[in-house]
């Protein structure tokens, strides 16, 4: 039998996701004070005994980015000084991920800097999702588990049974997009783009692949200002595409993004809740899928010393369960969702063989 004695804590960047993860794992979040003084200094006090505990700190580094990062670092230090047995930083969205190389003279590699800060603060491992580039894992000197929402997003479109579908992405996301396309049994088209200096937009130069007269799903790791997304939409419209859908793991949706998306011809935009999406940013054509079951399963496997990669070897059945759980959370498919929730709770106290659910 496994001793499932692990604790979940959260900062202020996405408490809703943390509560969903706790609900999926059938356990309450731990008690901690995390707030900012009037002088903008961040204070953390752990209100539980965490000595020798396996602790998971859930804190995506989203808006406000720098405050979220600092909260995470101070939380890690607080738990380290409270003698926690192991500290896992659960960072569904990793900020500064696009600053992963020196592409101009005299610029920093900030993704490496953030990795160093998390490590020095005292984290023992990192759990994250769909990094901008996979090599960011190598910036850490601690174990890194990178999850992906590709299976969750692709299964959403599989259930829609869209005919004449083609998957569209840029070169940076091509490897994971190919897996997305294979799961949908659809061809892959590549967008050739050029980023203009340090501006938050890119110029689409060419569409590589046959898309005319077909329906397209644009897939990417994140949508920030939606400038690149709109350039891609316009390029596909020029190529004679019938319908255009979009999806991404992280919906950053900076200033101006919502207006661009609202005025576009996108039929649907699918995001995950790795980053909170306030009501003011929600549009009727948006669909938000929860990654709480995926992160919850990964947390459980990390704690038990089981394979996290095995989650993706039998992903179809597990993804269907995640979607049913998400439907139940949103009030759709309540009976199926309750059954999945009961199954999830049973699996917490029942030993689970690697690769099986």
C-alpha positions as a Markdown table, in Angstrom:
| # | Residue | x | y | z |
|---|---|---|---|---|
| 1 | Unk | 0.0 | 0.0 | 0.0 |
| 2 | Unk | 1.1 | 3.6 | -0.7 |
| 3 | Unk | 1.3 | 6.1 | 2.1 |
| 4 | Unk | -0.5 | 9.0 | 0.4 |
| 5 | Unk | 0.7 | 11.7 | 2.8 |
| 6 | Unk | 1.3 | 14.7 | 0.6 |
| 7 | Unk | 0.2 | 18.3 | 0.9 |
| 8 | Unk | -1.0 | 20.8 | -1.7 |
| 9 | Unk | -0.5 | 24.5 | -1.4 |
| 10 | Unk | -1.1 | 27.5 | -3.7 |
| 11 | Unk | -0.2 | 31.1 | -4.1 |
| 12 | Unk | -2.4 | 33.8 | -5.6 |
| 13 | Unk | -1.8 | 33.4 | -9.3 |
| 14 | Unk | -4.4 | 30.6 | -10.0 |
| 15 | Unk | -6.1 | 29.4 | -6.8 |
| 16 | Unk | -9.1 | 28.1 | -8.8 |
| 17 | Unk | -6.9 | 25.6 | -10.6 |
| 18 | Unk | -5.4 | 24.6 | -7.3 |
| 19 | Unk | -8.8 | 24.0 | -5.8 |
| 20 | Unk | -9.8 | 21.8 | -8.8 |
| 21 | Unk | -6.6 | 19.8 | -8.4 |
| 22 | Unk | -7.5 | 19.3 | -4.7 |
| 23 | Unk | -11.0 | 18.3 | -5.6 |
| 24 | Unk | -9.8 | 15.8 | -8.1 |
| 25 | Unk | -7.4 | 14.3 | -5.5 |
| 26 | Unk | -10.1 | 14.5 | -2.9 |
| 27 | Unk | -8.1 | 16.5 | -0.4 |
| 28 | Unk | -8.1 | 20.1 | 0.9 |
| 29 | Unk | -5.5 | 22.6 | 0.2 |
| 30 | Unk | -3.0 | 23.3 | 3.0 |
| 31 | Unk | -3.2 | 26.5 | 5.0 |
| 32 | Unk | -0.7 | 29.3 | 4.3 |
| 33 | Unk | -0.8 | 33.1 | 4.3 |
| 34 | Unk | 0.6 | 34.5 | 1.1 |
| 35 | Unk | 0.2 | 38.3 | 0.7 |
| 36 | Unk | 1.9 | 41.5 | -0.2 |
| 37 | Unk | 2.6 | 44.3 | 2.3 |
| 38 | Unk | 1.9 | 47.9 | 1.4 |
| 39 | Unk | 5.6 | 48.3 | 0.4 |
| 40 | Unk | 5.1 | 45.5 | -2.1 |
| 41 | Unk | 7.2 | 43.0 | -0.1 |
| 42 | Unk | 5.8 | 39.5 | -0.2 |
| 43 | Unk | 5.2 | 37.6 | 3.0 |
| 44 | Unk | 4.5 | 33.9 | 3.4 |
| 45 | Unk | 3.6 | 32.0 | 6.6 |
| 46 | Unk | 2.9 | 28.2 | 6.6 |
| 47 | Unk | 0.1 | 27.5 | 9.0 |
| 48 | Unk | 0.5 | 23.7 | 9.0 |
| 49 | Unk | 3.2 | 21.4 | 10.2 |
| 50 | Unk | 5.0 | 20.3 | 7.1 |
| 51 | Unk | 8.1 | 18.7 | 8.7 |
| 52 | Unk | 9.3 | 15.8 | 6.4 |
| 53 | Unk | 6.1 | 16.1 | 4.3 |
| 54 | Unk | 6.0 | 15.8 | 0.5 |
| 55 | Unk | 4.8 | 19.3 | -0.5 |
| 56 | Unk | 3.4 | 20.4 | -3.9 |
| 57 | Unk | 3.3 | 24.2 | -4.5 |
| 58 | Unk | 0.8 | 25.1 | -7.3 |
| 59 | Unk | 1.7 | 28.5 | -8.8 |
| 60 | Unk | 1.7 | 29.3 | -12.5 |
| 61 | Unk | 3.9 | 32.3 | -13.2 |
| 62 | Unk | 1.1 | 34.3 | -15.0 |
| 63 | Unk | -0.2 | 37.8 | -14.6 |
| 64 | Unk | 1.1 | 39.6 | -12.6 |
| 65 | Unk | 4.2 | 37.7 | -13.8 |
| 66 | Unk | 6.9 | 39.1 | -11.6 |
| 67 | Unk | 4.8 | 39.0 | -8.5 |
| 68 | Unk | 3.8 | 35.4 | -9.2 |
| 69 | Unk | 7.4 | 34.4 | -9.6 |
| 70 | Unk | 8.4 | 36.1 | -6.4 |
| 71 | Unk | 5.5 | 34.5 | -4.5 |
| 72 | Unk | 6.7 | 31.1 | -5.7 |
| 73 | Unk | 10.3 | 31.7 | -4.7 |
| 74 | Unk | 9.3 | 33.0 | -1.2 |
| 75 | Unk | 6.9 | 30.1 | -0.7 |
| 76 | Unk | 9.6 | 27.6 | -1.6 |
| 77 | Unk | 12.0 | 29.2 | 0.9 |
| 78 | Unk | 9.3 | 29.2 | 3.6 |
| 79 | Unk | 8.6 | 25.5 | 3.2 |
| 80 | Unk | 12.3 | 24.7 | 3.0 |
| 81 | Unk | 12.9 | 26.5 | 6.3 |
| 82 | Unk | 9.8 | 24.7 | 7.7 |
| 83 | Unk | 11.7 | 21.4 | 7.1 |
| 84 | Unk | 9.5 | 20.0 | 4.3 |
| 85 | Unk | 10.8 | 16.7 | 3.2 |
| 86 | Unk | 10.5 | 17.4 | -0.6 |
| 87 | Unk | 9.2 | 20.5 | -2.4 |
| 88 | Unk | 7.8 | 20.2 | -5.9 |
| 89 | Unk | 7.1 | 23.5 | -7.7 |
| 90 | Unk | 4.0 | 22.9 | -9.8 |
| 91 | Unk | 4.2 | 25.6 | -12.5 |
| 92 | Unk | 1.6 | 24.9 | -15.2 |
| 93 | Unk | 2.7 | 28.1 | -17.1 |
| 94 | Unk | 6.4 | 28.9 | -17.1 |
| 95 | Unk | 6.9 | 32.7 | -17.8 |
| 96 | Unk | 9.9 | 34.0 | -19.7 |
| 97 | Unk | 9.9 | 30.8 | -21.7 |
| 98 | Unk | 10.4 | 32.6 | -25.0 |
| 99 | Unk | 13.6 | 34.1 | -23.7 |
| 100 | Unk | 15.5 | 30.8 | -24.0 |
| 101 | Unk | 18.4 | 31.8 | -26.2 |
| 102 | Unk | 20.6 | 34.7 | -27.3 |
| 103 | Unk | 19.0 | 35.7 | -30.6 |
| 104 | Unk | 20.3 | 39.2 | -30.4 |
| 105 | Unk | 23.6 | 40.7 | -29.1 |
| 106 | Unk | 23.7 | 41.6 | -25.4 |
| 107 | Unk | 20.4 | 40.1 | -24.3 |
| 108 | Unk | 19.7 | 37.8 | -21.3 |
| 109 | Unk | 18.5 | 34.2 | -21.3 |
| 110 | Unk | 15.8 | 34.9 | -18.8 |
| 111 | Unk | 14.3 | 31.4 | -18.9 |
| 112 | Unk | 17.6 | 30.1 | -17.5 |
| 113 | Unk | 17.6 | 32.8 | -14.8 |
| 114 | Unk | 14.1 | 31.9 | -13.6 |
| 115 | Unk | 15.2 | 28.2 | -13.5 |
| 116 | Unk | 18.3 | 29.1 | -11.4 |
| 117 | Unk | 16.1 | 31.1 | -9.0 |
| 118 | Unk | 13.7 | 28.3 | -8.5 |
| 119 | Unk | 16.5 | 25.8 | -7.9 |
| 120 | Unk | 18.4 | 28.1 | -5.5 |
| 121 | Unk | 15.2 | 28.9 | -3.6 |
| 122 | Unk | 15.1 | 25.2 | -2.6 |
| 123 | Unk | 12.7 | 23.3 | -5.0 |
| 124 | Unk | 13.6 | 19.6 | -5.3 |
| 125 | Unk | 11.7 | 19.1 | -8.6 |
| 126 | Unk | 9.5 | 21.0 | -11.1 |
| 127 | Unk | 6.2 | 19.9 | -12.7 |
| 128 | Unk | 5.2 | 22.0 | -15.6 |
| 129 | Unk | 3.2 | 21.9 | -18.9 |
| 130 | Unk | 4.0 | 22.7 | -22.5 |
| 131 | Unk | 7.2 | 24.7 | -22.2 |
| 132 | Unk | 7.8 | 27.1 | -25.1 |
| 133 | Unk | 10.8 | 25.0 | -26.0 |
| 134 | Unk | 11.7 | 21.6 | -24.6 |
| 135 | Unk | 15.3 | 22.5 | -24.0 |
| 136 | Unk | 14.3 | 24.7 | -21.1 |
| 137 | Unk | 14.2 | 21.4 | -19.1 |
| 138 | Unk | 18.0 | 21.4 | -19.4 |
| 139 | Unk | 18.2 | 24.8 | -17.6 |
| 140 | Unk | 17.4 | 23.0 | -14.3 |
| 141 | Unk | 19.7 | 20.9 | -12.2 |
| 142 | Unk | 16.7 | 19.3 | -10.6 |
| 143 | Unk | 14.3 | 16.7 | -12.1 |
| 144 | Unk | 11.7 | 18.3 | -14.4 |
| 145 | Unk | 8.4 | 16.6 | -15.5 |
| 146 | Unk | 6.8 | 18.3 | -18.5 |
| 147 | Unk | 3.2 | 17.5 | -19.2 |
| 148 | Unk | 1.4 | 18.3 | -22.4 |
| 149 | Unk | -2.2 | 19.3 | -23.1 |
| 150 | Unk | -2.0 | 18.1 | -26.7 |
| 151 | Unk | -4.0 | 14.9 | -26.0 |
| 152 | Unk | -6.7 | 16.8 | -24.1 |
| 153 | Unk | -7.0 | 19.4 | -26.9 |
| 154 | Unk | -7.0 | 16.9 | -29.7 |
| 155 | Unk | -9.6 | 14.7 | -28.1 |
| 156 | Unk | -11.9 | 17.8 | -27.9 |
| 157 | Unk | -11.7 | 18.1 | -31.7 |
| 158 | Unk | -12.0 | 14.4 | -32.2 |
| 159 | Unk | -15.3 | 14.4 | -30.4 |
| 160 | Unk | -16.5 | 17.2 | -32.9 |
| 161 | Unk | -15.9 | 14.8 | -35.8 |
| 162 | Unk | -14.8 | 17.6 | -38.2 |
| 163 | Unk | -14.4 | 16.5 | -41.8 |
| 164 | Unk | -11.5 | 17.5 | -44.1 |
| 165 | Unk | -9.5 | 18.6 | -41.2 |
| 166 | Unk | -5.9 | 19.8 | -41.4 |
| 167 | Unk | -3.7 | 20.9 | -38.4 |
| 168 | Unk | -1.8 | 24.1 | -38.8 |
| 169 | Unk | 1.1 | 25.3 | -36.6 |
| 170 | Unk | 4.5 | 27.1 | -36.8 |
| 171 | Unk | 7.9 | 25.5 | -36.9 |
| 172 | Unk | 8.5 | 26.0 | -33.1 |
| 173 | Unk | 5.5 | 23.8 | -32.2 |
| 174 | Unk | 5.8 | 21.4 | -35.1 |
| 175 | Unk | 6.9 | 18.3 | -33.1 |
| 176 | Unk | 4.0 | 18.4 | -30.7 |
| 177 | Unk | 1.6 | 19.5 | -33.4 |
| 178 | Unk | 2.5 | 16.4 | -35.4 |
| 179 | Unk | 1.4 | 14.3 | -32.4 |
| 180 | Unk | -1.7 | 16.4 | -32.4 |
| 181 | Unk | -2.3 | 15.7 | -36.1 |
| 182 | Unk | -1.7 | 12.0 | -35.7 |
| 183 | Unk | -4.2 | 11.7 | -32.9 |
| 184 | Unk | -6.8 | 13.4 | -35.2 |
| 185 | Unk | -5.6 | 11.3 | -38.2 |
| 186 | Unk | -5.2 | 14.6 | -40.1 |
| 187 | Unk | -2.4 | 16.1 | -42.2 |
| 188 | Unk | -0.1 | 18.8 | -40.9 |
| 189 | Unk | 0.5 | 22.2 | -42.5 |
| 190 | Unk | 3.3 | 24.6 | -41.4 |
| 191 | Unk | 3.2 | 28.4 | -41.1 |
| 192 | Unk | 6.5 | 30.1 | -42.0 |
| 193 | Unk | 6.7 | 33.3 | -40.1 |
| 194 | Unk | 9.2 | 36.0 | -39.2 |
| 195 | Unk | 9.2 | 37.9 | -35.9 |
| 196 | Unk | 9.7 | 41.6 | -36.3 |
| 197 | Unk | 12.4 | 42.7 | -33.8 |
| 198 | Unk | 11.1 | 42.8 | -30.2 |
| 199 | Unk | 7.5 | 43.5 | -31.2 |
| 200 | Unk | 4.8 | 41.2 | -30.0 |
| 201 | Unk | 3.8 | 40.2 | -33.5 |
| 202 | Unk | 5.0 | 38.1 | -36.4 |
| 203 | Unk | 4.7 | 38.3 | -40.1 |
| 204 | Unk | 3.4 | 35.2 | -41.9 |
| 205 | Unk | 5.5 | 34.6 | -45.0 |
| 206 | Unk | 4.1 | 31.3 | -46.3 |
| 207 | Unk | 1.7 | 28.4 | -45.7 |
| 208 | Unk | 3.4 | 25.1 | -46.4 |
| 209 | Unk | 0.9 | 22.4 | -47.1 |
| 210 | Unk | -2.5 | 21.8 | -48.8 |
| 211 | Unk | -5.2 | 23.7 | -47.0 |
| 212 | Unk | -7.5 | 25.1 | -49.7 |
| 213 | Unk | -11.2 | 24.1 | -49.3 |
| 214 | Unk | -10.5 | 22.4 | -46.0 |
| 215 | Unk | -11.2 | 23.0 | -42.3 |
| 216 | Unk | -8.2 | 24.0 | -40.2 |
| 217 | Unk | -7.2 | 23.8 | -36.5 |
| 218 | Unk | -4.4 | 26.2 | -35.5 |
| 219 | Unk | -2.5 | 24.8 | -32.6 |
| 220 | Unk | 0.2 | 26.5 | -30.4 |
| 221 | Unk | 1.6 | 26.5 | -26.9 |
| 222 | Unk | 0.3 | 29.9 | -26.0 |
| 223 | Unk | -1.6 | 32.9 | -27.2 |
| 224 | Unk | -0.3 | 36.2 | -26.0 |
| 225 | Unk | -1.4 | 39.3 | -27.9 |
| 226 | Unk | -3.1 | 37.1 | -30.6 |
| 227 | Unk | -1.1 | 38.9 | -33.2 |
| 228 | Unk | 0.5 | 35.8 | -34.7 |
| 229 | Unk | -2.8 | 33.9 | -34.4 |
| 230 | Unk | -4.6 | 36.6 | -36.4 |
| 231 | Unk | -1.8 | 36.7 | -39.0 |
| 232 | Unk | -2.2 | 32.9 | -39.4 |
| 233 | Unk | -6.0 | 33.3 | -39.7 |
| 234 | Unk | -5.6 | 35.9 | -42.4 |
| 235 | Unk | -3.1 | 33.7 | -44.3 |
| 236 | Unk | -5.4 | 30.7 | -44.2 |
| 237 | Unk | -8.3 | 32.9 | -45.4 |
| 238 | Unk | -6.2 | 34.0 | -48.4 |
| 239 | Unk | -5.5 | 30.3 | -49.1 |
| 240 | Unk | -9.3 | 29.6 | -49.3 |
| 241 | Unk | -9.9 | 27.7 | -46.0 |
| 242 | Unk | -13.5 | 27.0 | -45.2 |
| 243 | Unk | -13.5 | 27.0 | -41.4 |
| 244 | Unk | -10.8 | 27.9 | -38.9 |
| 245 | Unk | -10.5 | 26.8 | -35.3 |
| 246 | Unk | -7.8 | 27.6 | -32.8 |
| 247 | Unk | -6.4 | 26.0 | -29.7 |
| 248 | Unk | -3.5 | 26.5 | -27.3 |
| 249 | Unk | -2.4 | 25.3 | -23.9 |
| 250 | Unk | -1.8 | 28.7 | -22.3 |
| 251 | Unk | -4.2 | 31.6 | -22.8 |
| 252 | Unk | -2.1 | 34.6 | -21.8 |
| 253 | Unk | -4.4 | 37.0 | -23.7 |
| 254 | Unk | -2.6 | 40.3 | -23.1 |
| 255 | Unk | -4.1 | 43.7 | -23.8 |
| 256 | Unk | -5.8 | 43.9 | -27.2 |
| 257 | Unk | -5.9 | 40.1 | -27.7 |
| 258 | Unk | -9.7 | 39.7 | -26.9 |
| 259 | Unk | -10.6 | 42.5 | -29.4 |
| 260 | Unk | -8.6 | 40.8 | -32.1 |
| 261 | Unk | -10.1 | 37.4 | -31.5 |
| 262 | Unk | -13.6 | 38.8 | -31.3 |
| 263 | Unk | -13.3 | 40.5 | -34.7 |
| 264 | Unk | -11.7 | 37.4 | -36.3 |
| 265 | Unk | -13.4 | 34.6 | -38.3 |
| 266 | Unk | -12.4 | 31.9 | -35.8 |
| 267 | Unk | -15.3 | 29.4 | -35.2 |
| 268 | Unk | -14.0 | 28.3 | -31.8 |
| 269 | Unk | -10.9 | 28.9 | -29.6 |
| 270 | Unk | -10.0 | 26.2 | -27.1 |
| 271 | Unk | -7.7 | 27.0 | -24.1 |
| 272 | Unk | -6.9 | 25.3 | -20.9 |
| 273 | Unk | -7.1 | 26.7 | -17.4 |
| 274 | Unk | -3.3 | 26.7 | -16.8 |
| 275 | Unk | -3.8 | 30.5 | -16.7 |
| 276 | Unk | -7.0 | 31.9 | -15.1 |
| 277 | Unk | -9.4 | 33.4 | -17.6 |
| 278 | Unk | -11.5 | 36.2 | -16.0 |
| 279 | Unk | -15.1 | 36.7 | -17.1 |
| 280 | Unk | -14.1 | 40.0 | -18.9 |
| 281 | Unk | -11.9 | 37.9 | -21.3 |
| 282 | Unk | -14.4 | 35.2 | -22.1 |
| 283 | Unk | -16.1 | 35.2 | -25.5 |
| 284 | Unk | -19.0 | 32.9 | -26.6 |
| 285 | Unk | -16.8 | 31.1 | -29.0 |
| 286 | Unk | -14.2 | 30.2 | -26.3 |
| 287 | Unk | -14.0 | 26.8 | -24.6 |
| 288 | Unk | -11.8 | 26.3 | -21.5 |
| 289 | Unk | -10.7 | 22.7 | -20.7 |
| 290 | Unk | -9.4 | 22.0 | -17.2 |
| 291 | Unk | -5.9 | 20.4 | -16.8 |
| 292 | Unk | -6.6 | 19.7 | -13.1 |
| 293 | Unk | -7.1 | 15.9 | -13.6 |
| 294 | Unk | -3.8 | 15.7 | -15.6 |
| 295 | Unk | -1.8 | 17.6 | -13.1 |
| 296 | Unk | -3.5 | 15.7 | -10.2 |
| 297 | Unk | -2.6 | 12.4 | -11.7 |
| 298 | Unk | 1.0 | 13.6 | -12.2 |
| 299 | Unk | 1.2 | 14.8 | -8.6 |
| 300 | Unk | -0.1 | 11.4 | -7.4 |
| 301 | Unk | 2.5 | 9.5 | -9.6 |
| 302 | Unk | 5.4 | 11.7 | -8.5 |
| 303 | Unk | 4.5 | 11.1 | -4.8 |
| 304 | Unk | 4.2 | 7.4 | -5.3 |
| 305 | Unk | 7.4 | 7.1 | -7.4 |
| 306 | Unk | 5.5 | 5.9 | -10.5 |
| 307 | Unk | 6.1 | 6.9 | -14.1 |
| 308 | Unk | 4.6 | 10.2 | -15.2 |
| 309 | Unk | 5.4 | 9.4 | -18.8 |
| 310 | Unk | 3.1 | 6.4 | -18.6 |
| 311 | Unk | 0.2 | 8.8 | -18.4 |
| 312 | Unk | 0.6 | 9.3 | -22.2 |
| 313 | Unk | 1.0 | 5.7 | -23.2 |
| 314 | Unk | -2.7 | 5.0 | -22.5 |
| 315 | Unk | -3.8 | 8.6 | -23.1 |
| 316 | Unk | -7.0 | 8.1 | -25.0 |
| 317 | Unk | -9.0 | 6.5 | -22.2 |
| 318 | Unk | -7.5 | 8.8 | -19.6 |
| 319 | Unk | -8.2 | 11.9 | -21.8 |
| 320 | Unk | -11.8 | 10.9 | -22.2 |
| 321 | Unk | -12.0 | 10.6 | -18.4 |
| 322 | Unk | -10.5 | 14.1 | -18.1 |
| 323 | Unk | -13.0 | 15.6 | -20.5 |
| 324 | Unk | -15.9 | 13.9 | -18.6 |
| 325 | Unk | -14.6 | 15.3 | -15.3 |
| 326 | Unk | -14.3 | 18.7 | -16.9 |
| 327 | Unk | -17.9 | 18.5 | -18.3 |
| 328 | Unk | -19.1 | 17.6 | -14.8 |
| 329 | Unk | -17.3 | 20.7 | -13.4 |
| 330 | Unk | -19.1 | 22.9 | -15.9 |
| 331 | Unk | -22.4 | 21.3 | -15.3 |
| 332 | Unk | -22.4 | 19.2 | -18.5 |
| 333 | Unk | -22.6 | 15.4 | -18.4 |
| 334 | Unk | -23.1 | 15.4 | -14.6 |
| 335 | Unk | -23.7 | 11.7 | -14.1 |
| 336 | Unk | -20.7 | 10.6 | -16.1 |
| 337 | Unk | -18.6 | 13.3 | -14.3 |
| 338 | Unk | -19.7 | 12.0 | -10.9 |
| 339 | Unk | -18.6 | 8.5 | -11.9 |
| 340 | Unk | -15.2 | 9.7 | -13.0 |
| 341 | Unk | -14.8 | 11.7 | -9.8 |
| 342 | Unk | -15.6 | 8.5 | -7.8 |
| 343 | Unk | -13.1 | 6.5 | -9.8 |
| 344 | Unk | -10.5 | 9.2 | -9.2 |
| 345 | Unk | -11.0 | 9.1 | -5.5 |
| 346 | Unk | -10.8 | 5.3 | -5.5 |
| 347 | Unk | -7.5 | 5.4 | -7.3 |
| 348 | Unk | -6.0 | 7.6 | -4.6 |
| 349 | Unk | -6.2 | 4.8 | -2.0 |
| 350 | Unk | -5.7 | 1.9 | -4.4 |
| 351 | Unk | -2.2 | 1.0 | -5.7 |
| 352 | Unk | -1.9 | 1.8 | -9.3 |
| 353 | Unk | 0.5 | -0.1 | -11.7 |
| 354 | Unk | 2.6 | 2.0 | -14.0 |
| 355 | Unk | 0.8 | 2.8 | -17.2 |
| 356 | Unk | -2.6 | 1.6 | -15.9 |
| 357 | Unk | -5.5 | 3.4 | -14.5 |
